């Protein structure tokens, strides 16, 4: 597996007169969280394998404003959003792909009213499109026959009705996809949404991520697949509490990249 990743910035490409096919919006988690950075790297390896012409904003990328908005600070959200929109529009960005459903939802549904109109895709949607177009081949590899359950991120599933793309990719690994009792439109939050990730838990009998992990354990998976860095963190913490060493938590992009040891 190569450690050298080709990741151009928009500024570098524009300086040479090139416009990339997509802008990869990395997000705060994908940039700074050690675990989420592995997801970022896996997705970049897949983009390079499919020869996708892409770029990132690099140091010009800032938080989308999602946590501020969810905690009720609309003023801060709009400040962050307008700043990002100015940068995106200065580069004439049209198509954005991100591995974070929170960034996805905010860029797709909440920037347009502030002057930011873009075609926004979740990374599982984009990977599925690469597969359908024959630009990317998926091999079962070491995940062939593995029992995998997919946890639906709230901002991907119930908020934007995207359920099948990640599941189609998992099936292409020749894995056995097993569903939790709460899935798709009846999916259960991991406990991180609405900026809950950044505050102490409220009083109660059980953490939501523990409840969700127990639901996953009921279908006896070897791997819990996620499509969100926050869900990944919450489910990983749940597994450490209930089934450490028995179940892996991996992003769909990691599954695909690691299946063929990219």
PASEBA-1860 file (N, C-alpha, C; in nm, 3 decimals):
! residues 262
1> XXXXXXXX> 0.084/-0.119/0.000/0.000/0.000/0.000/0.089/0.125/0.000 ~ 0.066/0.213/-0.094/0.148/0.333/-0.105/0.108/0.436/-0.002 ~ 0.210/0.501/0.059/0.184/0.607/0.156/0.180/0.744/0.090 ~ 0.216/0.749/-0.039/0.220/0.875/-0.111/0.083/0.902/-0.173 ~ 0.020/1.009/-0.129/-0.113/1.044/-0.179/-0.106/1.172/-0.260 ~ -0.167/1.170/-0.376/-0.171/1.288/-0.463/-0.297/1.368/-0.429 ~ -0.279/1.482/-0.364/-0.392/1.564/-0.322/-0.366/1.710/-0.360 ~ -0.407/1.751/-0.479/-0.385/1.890/-0.521/-0.486/1.984/-0.456
9> XXXXXXXX> -0.449/2.110/-0.441/-0.542/2.211/-0.391/-0.603/2.287/-0.508 ~ -0.718/2.349/-0.481/-0.782/2.430/-0.585/-0.690/2.541/-0.632 ~ -0.621/2.604/-0.538/-0.532/2.715/-0.574/-0.424/2.669/-0.671 ~ -0.368/2.549/-0.646/-0.263/2.496/-0.734/-0.317/2.467/-0.873 ~ -0.435/2.405/-0.880/-0.492/2.372/-1.010/-0.532/2.495/-1.089 ~ -0.600/2.587/-1.023/-0.645/2.708/-1.091/-0.527/2.787/-1.145 ~ -0.416/2.784/-1.071/-0.295/2.856/-1.114/-0.240/2.801/-1.245 ~ -0.270/2.673/-1.273/-0.224/2.612/-1.398/-0.332/2.613/-1.505
17> XXXXXXXX> -0.444/2.679/-1.475/-0.552/2.690/-1.573/-0.645/2.571/-1.579 ~ -0.639/2.483/-1.478/-0.722/2.363/-1.478/-0.839/2.377/-1.381 ~ -0.951/2.312/-1.416/-1.069/2.307/-1.330/-1.098/2.160/-1.301 ~ -1.094/2.118/-1.174/-1.114/1.976/-1.143/-1.258/1.931/-1.167 ~ -1.273/1.800/-1.182/-1.407/1.742/-1.197/-1.490/1.762/-1.072 ~ -1.426/1.743/-0.956/-1.496/1.761/-0.829/-1.407/1.834/-0.729 ~ -1.471/1.900/-0.633/-1.402/1.948/-0.515/-1.431/1.847/-0.404 ~ -1.328/1.794/-0.343/-1.345/1.704/-0.228/-1.345/1.791/-0.103
25> XXXXXXXX> -1.463/1.800/-0.039/-1.476/1.875/0.086/-1.440/1.780/0.200 ~ -1.326/1.803/0.264/-1.273/1.710/0.363/-1.350/1.717/0.494 ~ -1.383/1.838/0.539/-1.455/1.853/0.666/-1.360/1.858/0.784 ~ -1.409/1.909/0.896/-1.326/1.923/1.016/-1.280/1.787/1.068 ~ -1.372/1.692/1.078/-1.336/1.560/1.129/-1.233/1.494/1.038 ~ -1.260/1.497/0.909/-1.170/1.434/0.813/-1.034/1.499/0.805 ~ -1.024/1.624/0.853/-0.897/1.696/0.852/-0.817/1.679/0.980 ~ -0.887/1.678/1.094/-0.817/1.688/1.222/-0.829/1.566/1.313
33> XXXXXXXX> -0.935/1.488/1.300/-0.952/1.371/1.385/-0.868/1.255/1.331 ~ -0.786/1.196/1.415/-0.693/1.092/1.370/-0.766/0.975/1.306 ~ -0.877/0.932/1.365/-0.951/0.819/1.308/-1.015/0.857/1.175 ~ -1.076/0.975/1.169/-1.145/1.018/1.047/-1.046/1.045/0.933 ~ -0.924/1.081/0.967/-0.823/1.106/0.862/-0.793/0.978/0.784 ~ -0.812/0.863/0.849/-0.793/0.735/0.777/-0.900/0.718/0.670 ~ -1.021/0.767/0.699/-1.130/0.763/0.600/-1.096/0.854/0.483 ~ -1.047/0.974/0.515/-1.007/1.069/0.411/-0.903/1.007/0.319
41> XXXXXXXX> -0.802/0.944/0.378/-0.695/0.884/0.298/-0.747/0.769/0.211 ~ -0.838/0.689/0.267/-0.894/0.578/0.191/-0.971/0.630/0.070 ~ -1.049/0.736/0.090/-1.127/0.792/-0.021/-1.035/0.853/-0.126 ~ -0.928/0.920/-0.084/-0.833/0.977/-0.179/-0.766/0.867/-0.261 ~ -0.733/0.755/-0.197/-0.672/0.643/-0.271/-0.768/0.593/-0.379 ~ -0.897/0.589/-0.347/-0.996/0.545/-0.445/-1.010/0.646/-0.559 ~ -1.007/0.774/-0.526/-1.014/0.878/-0.630/-0.895/0.867/-0.724 ~ -0.777/0.845/-0.666/-0.657/0.831/-0.749/-0.664/0.705/-0.835
49> XXXXXXXX> -0.715/0.596/-0.777/-0.726/0.471/-0.853/-0.819/0.488/-0.972 ~ -0.930/0.563/-0.951/-1.028/0.585/-1.059/-0.987/0.699/-1.152 ~ -0.869/0.757/-1.124/-0.816/0.869/-1.205/-0.914/0.987/-1.211 ~ -0.975/1.017/-1.096/-1.065/1.131/-1.086/-0.983/1.258/-1.070 ~ -1.014/1.357/-1.150/-0.947/1.487/-1.141/-1.016/1.566/-1.030 ~ -0.952/1.573/-0.913/-1.015/1.638/-0.798/-0.918/1.733/-0.730 ~ -0.971/1.814/-0.640/-0.887/1.904/-0.561/-0.955/1.929/-0.427 ~ -0.879/1.976/-0.331/-0.932/2.017/-0.200/-0.902/2.166/-0.183
57> XXXXXXXX> -0.970/2.227/-0.088/-0.943/2.368/-0.060/-0.819/2.386/0.028 ~ -0.783/2.283/0.101/-0.667/2.292/0.190/-0.694/2.390/0.303 ~ -0.601/2.482/0.325/-0.615/2.577/0.436/-0.728/2.677/0.412 ~ -0.782/2.681/0.291/-0.893/2.772/0.262/-1.028/2.713/0.304 ~ -1.030/2.585/0.340/-1.154/2.523/0.385/-1.177/2.553/0.532 ~ -1.299/2.590/0.566/-1.337/2.616/0.705/-1.458/2.532/0.739 ~ -1.496/2.529/0.866/-1.614/2.455/0.908/-1.737/2.504/0.832 ~ -1.823/2.412/0.792/-1.945/2.451/0.719/-2.039/2.534/0.804
65> XXXXXXXX> -2.026/2.524/0.935/-2.116/2.595/1.025/-2.224/2.507/1.082 ~ -2.222/2.378/1.046/-2.325/2.286/1.095/-2.336/2.283/1.248 ~ -2.225/2.266/1.323/-2.240/2.263/1.470/-2.299/2.391/1.525 ~ -2.258/2.505/1.469/-2.312/2.633/1.516/-2.463/2.640/1.494 ~ -2.507/2.599/1.375/-2.649/2.604/1.343/-2.729/2.511/1.433 ~ -2.679/2.389/1.456/-2.753/2.291/1.535/-2.762/2.332/1.682 ~ -2.667/2.414/1.727/-2.673/2.460/1.867/-2.746/2.593/1.879 ~ -2.799/2.642/1.767/-2.883/2.761/1.773/-2.814/2.892/1.745
73> XXXXXXXX> -2.686/2.888/1.706/-2.613/3.012/1.677/-2.619/3.041/1.527 ~ -2.735/3.090/1.483/-2.757/3.116/1.341/-2.662/3.223/1.288 ~ -2.630/3.321/1.370/-2.540/3.428/1.328/-2.401/3.373/1.292 ~ -2.347/3.288/1.381/-2.216/3.229/1.354/-2.223/3.139/1.232 ~ -2.331/3.061/1.221/-2.346/2.975/1.103/-2.338/3.056/0.974 ~ -2.413/3.165/0.967/-2.415/3.244/0.845/-2.279/3.308/0.816 ~ -2.209/3.348/0.920/-2.073/3.402/0.901/-1.982/3.296/0.839 ~ -1.988/3.175/0.893/-1.903/3.068/0.841/-1.944/3.028/0.700
81> XXXXXXXX> -2.075/3.020/0.677/-2.125/2.979/0.546/-2.088/3.081/0.438 ~ -2.111/3.208/0.465/-2.082/3.313/0.366/-1.933/3.315/0.332 ~ -1.849/3.296/0.433/-1.705/3.293/0.409/-1.668/3.177/0.316 ~ -1.725/3.059/0.341/-1.698/2.943/0.255/-1.753/2.964/0.114 ~ -1.871/3.021/0.105/-1.934/3.044/-0.026/-1.850/3.139/-0.110 ~ -1.792/3.239/-0.048/-1.706/3.334/-0.121/-1.586/3.261/-0.181 ~ -1.528/3.171/-0.103/-1.413/3.093/-0.151/-1.455/2.999/-0.264 ~ -1.564/2.925/-0.242/-1.611/2.829/-0.343/-1.647/2.899/-0.474
89> XXXXXXXX> -1.717/3.010/-0.464/-1.759/3.081/-0.585/-1.641/3.146/-0.656 ~ -1.539/3.183/-0.580/-1.420/3.243/-0.644/-1.349/3.142/-0.733 ~ -1.367/3.013/-0.702/-1.306/2.907/-0.782/-1.406/2.845/-0.882 ~ -1.525/2.903/-0.888/-1.630/2.852/-0.979/-1.660/2.704/-0.956 ~ -1.662/2.665/-0.829/-1.691/2.525/-0.795/-1.836/2.492/-0.830 ~ -1.855/2.377/-0.894/-1.989/2.333/-0.931/-2.028/2.203/-0.861 ~ -1.931/2.112/-0.843/-1.962/1.980/-0.789/-1.874/1.952/-0.667 ~ -1.939/1.918/-0.556/-1.868/1.891/-0.431/-1.899/1.749/-0.383
97> XXXXXXXX> -1.797/1.678/-0.339/-1.814/1.545/-0.280/-1.755/1.547/-0.141 ~ -1.827/1.493/-0.044/-1.778/1.489/0.094/-1.812/1.356/0.160 ~ -1.726/1.315/0.254/-1.750/1.190/0.327/-1.825/1.214/0.458 ~ -1.864/1.339/0.483/-1.936/1.372/0.607/-2.079/1.412/0.576 ~ -2.178/1.335/0.622/-2.318/1.369/0.596/-2.360/1.504/0.654 ~ -2.294/1.549/0.761/-2.326/1.679/0.819/-2.285/1.790/0.723 ~ -2.163/1.780/0.669/-2.118/1.875/0.566/-2.206/1.863/0.443 ~ -2.236/1.740/0.403/-2.320/1.714/0.286/-2.454/1.785/0.297
105> XXXXXXXX> -2.522/1.766/0.409/-2.655/1.825/0.428/-2.649/1.978/0.428 ~ -2.549/2.032/0.495/-2.537/2.177/0.506/-2.504/2.240/0.371 ~ -2.406/2.184/0.302/-2.367/2.238/0.171/-2.481/2.223/0.069 ~ -2.552/2.112/0.076/-2.656/2.082/-0.022/-2.785/2.160/0.003 ~ -2.824/2.169/0.128/-2.958/2.222/0.158/-2.962/2.360/0.222 ~ -2.849/2.407/0.276/-2.854/2.531/0.352/-2.765/2.643/0.298 ~ -2.683/2.611/0.197/-2.599/2.717/0.140/-2.667/2.792/0.026 ~ -2.763/2.728/-0.040/-2.825/2.789/-0.158/-2.892/2.922/-0.127
113> XXXXXXXX> -2.954/2.933/-0.010/-3.023/3.057/0.027/-2.925/3.171/0.056 ~ -2.795/3.136/0.069/-2.694/3.237/0.096/-2.604/3.262/-0.025 ~ -2.644/3.205/-0.140/-2.569/3.229/-0.263/-2.474/3.119/-0.303 ~ -2.487/3.002/-0.240/-2.399/2.890/-0.274/-2.478/2.775/-0.335 ~ -2.483/2.768/-0.467/-2.557/2.663/-0.538/-2.460/2.563/-0.599 ~ -2.458/2.443/-0.545/-2.364/2.341/-0.592/-2.433/2.206/-0.603 ~ -2.378/2.120/-0.687/-2.422/1.981/-0.688/-2.338/1.910/-0.582 ~ -2.403/1.860/-0.479/-2.332/1.800/-0.366/-2.364/1.652/-0.358
121> XXXXXXXX> -2.260/1.569/-0.345/-2.277/1.424/-0.336/-2.205/1.369/-0.213 ~ -2.266/1.269/-0.152/-2.198/1.195/-0.046/-2.098/1.102/-0.113 ~ -1.990/1.071/-0.043/-1.885/0.991/-0.108/-1.934/0.853/-0.151 ~ -2.032/0.796/-0.082/-2.083/0.666/-0.127/-2.161/0.680/-0.258 ~ -2.231/0.791/-0.275/-2.300/0.818/-0.402/-2.199/0.830/-0.515 ~ -2.093/0.904/-0.489/-1.993/0.927/-0.594/-1.919/0.798/-0.629 ~ -1.885/0.719/-0.528/-1.819/0.591/-0.554/-1.909/0.499/-0.633 ~ -2.038/0.501/-0.602/-2.134/0.420/-0.677/-2.139/0.465/-0.823
129> XXXXXXXX> -2.135/0.597/-0.847/-2.137/0.648/-0.984/-2.011/0.606/-1.059 ~ -1.896/0.606/-0.991/-1.771/0.561/-1.054/-1.781/0.414/-1.091 ~ -1.844/0.336/-1.005/-1.864/0.193/-1.031/-1.955/0.174/-1.152 ~ -2.067/0.246/-1.155/-2.163/0.234/-1.265/-2.104/0.276/-1.398 ~ -2.013/0.374/-1.396/-1.951/0.424/-1.519/-1.831/0.340/-1.562 ~ -1.795/0.240/-1.481/-1.682/0.154/-1.516/-1.547/0.217/-1.486 ~ -1.546/0.323/-1.407/-1.420/0.390/-1.376/-1.353/0.330/-1.252 ~ -1.430/0.254/-1.177/-1.379/0.191/-1.054/-1.430/0.049/-1.046
137> XXXXXXXX> -1.341/-0.044/-1.018/-1.379/-0.184/-1.000/-1.366/-0.218/-0.852 ~ -1.465/-0.289/-0.800/-1.465/-0.326/-0.658/-1.445/-0.476/-0.645 ~ -1.349/-0.514/-0.561/-1.320/-0.654/-0.539/-1.360/-0.694/-0.397 ~ -1.414/-0.815/-0.386/-1.452/-0.863/-0.253/-1.333/-0.876/-0.161 ~ -1.226/-0.933/-0.216/-1.103/-0.945/-0.139/-1.125/-1.006/-0.002 ~ -1.066/-0.945/0.099/-1.072/-1.002/0.234/-1.206/-0.983/0.301 ~ -1.299/-0.912/0.239/-1.431/-0.894/0.298/-1.536/-0.988/0.238 ~ -1.495/-1.071/0.146/-1.588/-1.165/0.084/-1.646/-1.259/0.189
145> XXXXXXXX> -1.779/-1.264/0.196/-1.847/-1.351/0.289/-1.859/-1.298/0.431 ~ -1.800/-1.181/0.458/-1.807/-1.124/0.593/-1.948/-1.072/0.622 ~ -1.992/-1.087/0.745/-2.120/-1.033/0.787/-2.101/-0.885/0.822 ~ -2.165/-0.799/0.743/-2.151/-0.655/0.759/-2.289/-0.593/0.776 ~ -2.305/-0.508/0.877/-2.429/-0.432/0.892/-2.398/-0.285/0.871 ~ -2.490/-0.213/0.807/-2.467/-0.071/0.780/-2.552/0.015/0.873 ~ -2.485/0.109/0.939/-2.554/0.206/1.025/-2.588/0.330/0.943 ~ -2.717/0.361/0.929/-2.759/0.478/0.850/-2.734/0.608/0.925
153> XXXXXXXX> -2.648/0.696/0.873/-2.631/0.828/0.934/-2.760/0.909/0.917 ~ -2.799/0.981/1.021/-2.926/1.057/1.016/-2.931/1.157/0.902 ~ -2.821/1.231/0.882/-2.821/1.336/0.781/-2.804/1.281/0.639 ~ -2.772/1.155/0.627/-2.765/1.092/0.495/-2.898/1.024/0.464 ~ -2.947/0.948/0.561/-3.069/0.872/0.541/-3.196/0.951/0.558 ~ -3.240/0.967/0.681/-3.370/1.029/0.705/-3.378/1.174/0.657 ~ -3.267/1.246/0.659/-3.270/1.386/0.617/-3.263/1.403/0.465 ~ -3.201/1.305/0.396/-3.182/1.320/0.251/-3.220/1.198/0.168
161> XXXXXXXX> -3.281/1.098/0.233/-3.333/0.979/0.163/-3.228/0.904/0.081 ~ -3.107/0.897/0.133/-3.002/0.820/0.065/-2.974/0.695/0.148 ~ -3.019/0.583/0.096/-3.008/0.457/0.169/-2.935/0.348/0.089 ~ -2.949/0.350/-0.042/-2.905/0.235/-0.121/-2.760/0.241/-0.165 ~ -2.707/0.361/-0.190/-2.569/0.371/-0.242/-2.468/0.298/-0.152 ~ -2.466/0.325/-0.022/-2.369/0.252/0.061/-2.393/0.102/0.064 ~ -2.519/0.062/0.063/-2.551/-0.081/0.066/-2.510/-0.149/-0.065 ~ -2.530/-0.081/-0.177/-2.489/-0.137/-0.306/-2.338/-0.161/-0.308
169> XXXXXXXX> -2.263/-0.068/-0.250/-2.117/-0.083/-0.247/-2.076/-0.201/-0.159 ~ -2.141/-0.216/-0.045/-2.110/-0.328/0.044/-2.139/-0.462/-0.024 ~ -2.250/-0.468/-0.096/-2.286/-0.591/-0.166/-2.182/-0.625/-0.274 ~ -2.122/-0.522/-0.334/-2.022/-0.545/-0.438/-1.895/-0.608/-0.381 ~ -1.880/-0.603/-0.250/-1.765/-0.667/-0.186/-1.788/-0.817/-0.167 ~ -1.904/-0.864/-0.215/-1.944/-1.005/-0.195/-1.958/-1.037/-0.047 ~ -1.995/-0.934/0.029/-2.016/-0.953/0.173/-2.163/-0.986/0.198 ~ -2.189/-1.038/0.317/-2.327/-1.068/0.357/-2.380/-0.946/0.434
177> XXXXXXXX> -2.468/-0.871/0.369/-2.525/-0.751/0.432/-2.640/-0.792/0.522 ~ -2.627/-0.763/0.651/-2.733/-0.795/0.748/-2.785/-0.664/0.806 ~ -2.918/-0.654/0.819/-2.979/-0.529/0.862/-3.020/-0.532/1.009 ~ -2.994/-0.421/1.078/-3.040/-0.403/1.215/-3.191/-0.380/1.214 ~ -3.255/-0.399/1.328/-3.401/-0.383/1.333/-3.441/-0.238/1.306 ~ -3.357/-0.143/1.341/-3.381/-0.003/1.307/-3.287/0.036/1.194 ~ -3.338/0.037/1.073/-3.256/0.071/0.958/-3.336/0.153/0.859 ~ -3.265/0.210/0.763/-3.325/0.299/0.663/-3.410/0.407/0.731
185> XXXXXXXX> -3.536/0.422/0.693/-3.618/0.530/0.747/-3.644/0.518/0.897 ~ -3.624/0.398/0.949/-3.642/0.377/1.093/-3.508/0.370/1.166 ~ -3.405/0.422/1.101/-3.272/0.418/1.160/-3.265/0.492/1.293 ~ -3.173/0.448/1.378/-3.155/0.510/1.510/-3.028/0.593/1.510 ~ -3.038/0.715/1.563/-2.924/0.806/1.572/-2.812/0.743/1.654 ~ -2.687/0.772/1.617/-2.573/0.721/1.692/-2.551/0.800/1.821 ~ -2.613/0.918/1.828/-2.599/1.001/1.946/-2.513/1.125/1.926 ~ -2.455/1.142/1.804/-2.364/1.255/1.781/-2.430/1.372/1.711
193> XXXXXXXX> -2.543/1.348/1.645/-2.607/1.453/1.564/-2.658/1.571/1.645 ~ -2.683/1.681/1.575/-2.734/1.800/1.642/-2.634/1.860/1.738 ~ -2.503/1.839/1.707/-2.391/1.888/1.790/-2.385/1.821/1.926 ~ -2.458/1.710/1.945/-2.452/1.635/2.071/-2.312/1.577/2.093 ~ -2.238/1.562/1.984/-2.100/1.510/1.991/-2.014/1.594/2.085 ~ -2.048/1.723/2.094/-1.959/1.816/2.163/-2.009/1.858/2.301 ~ -2.105/1.786/2.356/-2.154/1.820/2.490/-2.164/1.695/2.576 ~ -2.172/1.717/2.705/-2.185/1.604/2.797/-2.324/1.541/2.782
201> XXXXXXXX> -2.331/1.413/2.808/-2.459/1.342/2.798/-2.556/1.391/2.905 ~ -2.682/1.391/2.868/-2.786/1.426/2.964/-2.822/1.303/3.047 ~ -2.890/1.324/3.157/-2.922/1.212/3.247/-3.014/1.112/3.179 ~ -2.993/0.987/3.207/-3.075/0.881/3.147/-3.020/0.746/3.186 ~ -3.083/0.641/3.137/-3.043/0.506/3.173/-2.932/0.450/3.085 ~ -2.922/0.503/2.961/-2.827/0.444/2.867/-2.789/0.546/2.759 ~ -2.663/0.543/2.717/-2.619/0.627/2.605/-2.679/0.573/2.475 ~ -2.710/0.665/2.384/-2.771/0.622/2.257/-2.676/0.532/2.178
209> XXXXXXXX> -2.546/0.564/2.179/-2.454/0.482/2.100/-2.444/0.340/2.155 ~ -2.467/0.323/2.287/-2.467/0.188/2.344/-2.591/0.112/2.296 ~ -2.704/0.180/2.295/-2.828/0.118/2.245/-2.812/0.075/2.099 ~ -2.749/0.164/2.020/-2.730/0.133/1.878/-2.632/0.018/1.859 ~ -2.527/0.016/1.939/-2.430/-0.093/1.931/-2.494/-0.226/1.968 ~ -2.580/-0.224/2.068/-2.650/-0.347/2.107/-2.742/-0.396/1.995 ~ -2.804/-0.302/1.923/-2.886/-0.341/1.808/-2.799/-0.407/1.701 ~ -2.680/-0.353/1.680/-2.589/-0.411/1.582/-2.547/-0.551/1.626
217> XXXXXXXX> -2.518/-0.567/1.752/-2.472/-0.697/1.803/-2.576/-0.805/1.787 ~ -2.704/-0.766/1.786/-2.812/-0.863/1.771/-2.805/-0.940/1.639 ~ -2.749/-0.876/1.534/-2.741/-0.943/1.404/-2.604/-1.007/1.382 ~ -2.521/-1.006/1.488/-2.392/-1.076/1.489/-2.302/-1.040/1.370 ~ -2.274/-0.911/1.353/-2.186/-0.872/1.242/-2.039/-0.887/1.279 ~ -1.956/-0.903/1.178/-1.812/-0.897/1.200/-1.764/-0.754/1.185 ~ -1.841/-0.676/1.105/-1.805/-0.536/1.079/-1.931/-0.450/1.083 ~ -1.923/-0.334/1.150/-2.027/-0.232/1.139/-1.975/-0.130/1.040
225> XXXXXXXX> -2.045/-0.114/0.929/-2.005/-0.017/0.827/-2.073/0.116/0.855 ~ -1.996/0.223/0.840/-2.048/0.357/0.862/-2.023/0.443/0.740 ~ -2.096/0.555/0.732/-2.077/0.648/0.621/-2.064/0.789/0.673 ~ -2.015/0.801/0.798/-2.006/0.931/0.864/-1.897/0.923/0.970 ~ -1.805/1.021/0.976/-1.699/1.014/1.075/-1.749/1.023/1.219 ~ -1.861/1.095/1.241/-1.916/1.106/1.376/-1.980/0.973/1.417 ~ -2.055/0.913/1.325/-2.112/0.780/1.352/-2.001/0.679/1.380 ~ -1.893/0.691/1.305/-1.780/0.600/1.323/-1.726/0.609/1.465
233> XXXXXXXX> -1.709/0.731/1.513/-1.659/0.752/1.649/-1.754/0.694/1.754 ~ -1.883/0.724/1.737/-1.982/0.680/1.836/-1.997/0.528/1.839 ~ -1.998/0.467/1.720/-2.011/0.321/1.715/-1.883/0.253/1.764 ~ -1.769/0.314/1.736/-1.642/0.259/1.786/-1.640/0.261/1.939 ~ -1.686/0.371/1.997/-1.694/0.380/2.143/-1.791/0.277/2.199 ~ -1.901/0.255/2.127/-1.999/0.155/2.170/-1.941/0.015/2.168 ~ -1.866/-0.014/2.062/-1.803/-0.146/2.049/-1.700/-0.167/2.159 ~ -1.623/-0.063/2.191/-1.524/-0.074/2.298/-1.592/-0.107/2.431
241> XXXXXXXX> -1.713/-0.055/2.449/-1.787/-0.076/2.573/-1.852/-0.214/2.580 ~ -1.898/-0.264/2.465/-1.980/-0.386/2.464/-1.913/-0.507/2.398 ~ -1.827/-0.485/2.300/-1.775/-0.600/2.225/-1.635/-0.574/2.170 ~ -1.549/-0.521/2.254/-1.414/-0.486/2.208/-1.340/-0.610/2.158 ~ -1.279/-0.595/2.041/-1.204/-0.705/1.983/-1.289/-0.803/1.904 ~ -1.422/-0.785/1.909/-1.511/-0.878/1.838/-1.567/-0.820/1.708 ~ -1.583/-0.688/1.704/-1.644/-0.622/1.589/-1.558/-0.504/1.546 ~ -1.538/-0.489/1.416/-1.468/-0.373/1.361/-1.569/-0.268/1.317
249> XXXXXXXX> -1.531/-0.141/1.323/-1.613/-0.033/1.269/-1.533/0.032/1.157 ~ -1.587/0.032/1.035/-1.514/0.085/0.920/-1.606/0.166/0.831 ~ -1.552/0.272/0.773/-1.626/0.349/0.674/-1.634/0.268/0.544 ~ -1.738/0.292/0.467/-1.756/0.220/0.341/-1.635/0.240/0.249 ~ -1.581/0.361/0.246/-1.463/0.388/0.162/-1.344/0.304/0.207 ~ -1.330/0.285/0.337/-1.221/0.202/0.388/-1.239/0.057/0.346 ~ -1.361/0.010/0.351/-1.390/-0.128/0.309/-1.344/-0.150/0.165 ~ -1.383/-0.056/0.077/-1.351/-0.072/-0.065/-1.201/-0.059/-0.089
257> XXXXXX> -1.139/0.040/-0.025/-0.995/0.059/-0.045/-0.913/-0.055/0.012 ~ -0.953/-0.104/0.129/-0.877/-0.209/0.196/-0.903/-0.347/0.138 ~ -1.015/-0.362/0.068/-1.046/-0.493/0.009/-0.938/-0.535/-0.091 ~ -0.885/-0.436/-0.162/-0.781/-0.467/-0.262/-0.647/-0.406/-0.223 ~ -0.634/-0.368/-0.093/-0.508/-0.316/-0.039/-0.453/-0.199/-0.120 ~ -0.539/-0.101/-0.147/-0.493/0.018/-0.218/-0.396/0.098/-0.132
END
